[in-house]
Amino acid sequence: MVTAVLLDLDERLEVMSAEQGLTYLLSRDLGYTKAAAVWTTFHGMSAIVQALHRLPGYALVLLAATPSDTAERFMARDAFWAAVMARS
């Protein structure tokens, strides 16, 4: 669904924020995924982790979309539970 919307809107491939990078990471389009990877190369993963802590829905979707035993899955799991604990 995310990929279809991005492609339909013809979104540019330049990532400007961690939230946009997360959205692009959830895309199944190689161009958007590469744009997110380039952004994280220059800005690091801490901004992505902070965004995931603020956006537990993104963390849950990322958790569901990534295969087991990947760094992304562990990061998403930790961020999701941290957000849940902070809100309870």
ZAMARGU-4260 file (C-alpha; in steps of 0.2 Angstrom, whole numbers, plus 5000, padded with zeros to 4 digits):
<rodrens>
0) 5000/5000/5000 | 5014/5012/5005 | 5023/5009/4989 | 5008/5011/4978 | 5004/5028/4986
5) 5022/5034/4984 | 5023/5029/4966 | 5006/5036/4962 | 5011/5053/4970 | 5027/5052/4961
10) 5036/5057/4977 | 5054/5063/4975 | 5068/5051/4980 | 5077/5063/4992 | 5073/5060/5011
15) 5072/5076/5021 | 5067/5068/5039 | 5068/5052/5049 | 5049/5050/5047 | 5050/5051/5028
20) 5065/5039/5029 | 5054/5027/5039 | 5040/5028/5026 | 5053/5025/5012 | 5060/5010/5021
25) 5042/5002/5022 | 5041/5004/5003 | 5045/4989/4992 | 5052/5000/4979 | 5071/4999/4977
30) 5073/5018/4973 | 5064/5023/4989 | 5073/5011/5000 | 5089/5016/4993 | 5085/5035/4996
35) 5081/5030/5014 | 5098/5020/5016 | 5107/5035/5009 | 5099/5047/5022 | 5103/5035/5036
40) 5121/5034/5030 | 5123/5052/5032 | 5112/5055/5048 | 5114/5039/5057 | 5101/5027/5064
45) 5098/5038/5080 | 5085/5049/5072 | 5076/5034/5065 | 5076/5026/5082 | 5069/5042/5090
50) 5056/5043/5077 | 5051/5025/5081 | 5049/5029/5099 | 5037/5043/5095 | 5028/5033/5082
55) 5024/5015/5089 | 5012/5012/5074 | 5027/5014/5062 | 5037/5002/5074 | 5023/4989/5073
60) 5022/4990/5054 | 5041/4989/5053 | 5041/4974/5065 | 5028/4965/5054 | 5037/4969/5038
65) 5054/4963/5042 | 5060/4945/5043 | 5066/4938/5059 | 5083/4941/5066 | 5087/4957/5057
70) 5094/4973/5065 | 5078/4982/5059 | 5067/4970/5067 | 5076/4971/5084 | 5076/4990/5083
75) 5057/4990/5079 | 5053/4978/5093 | 5063/4988/5106 | 5055/5005/5100 | 5038/4998/5100
80) 5039/4991/5118 | 5048/5007/5124 | 5033/5017/5116 | 5020/5006/5124 | 5029/5007/5141
85) 5030/5026/5140 | 5012/5028/5136 | 5006/5016/5150
</rodrens>
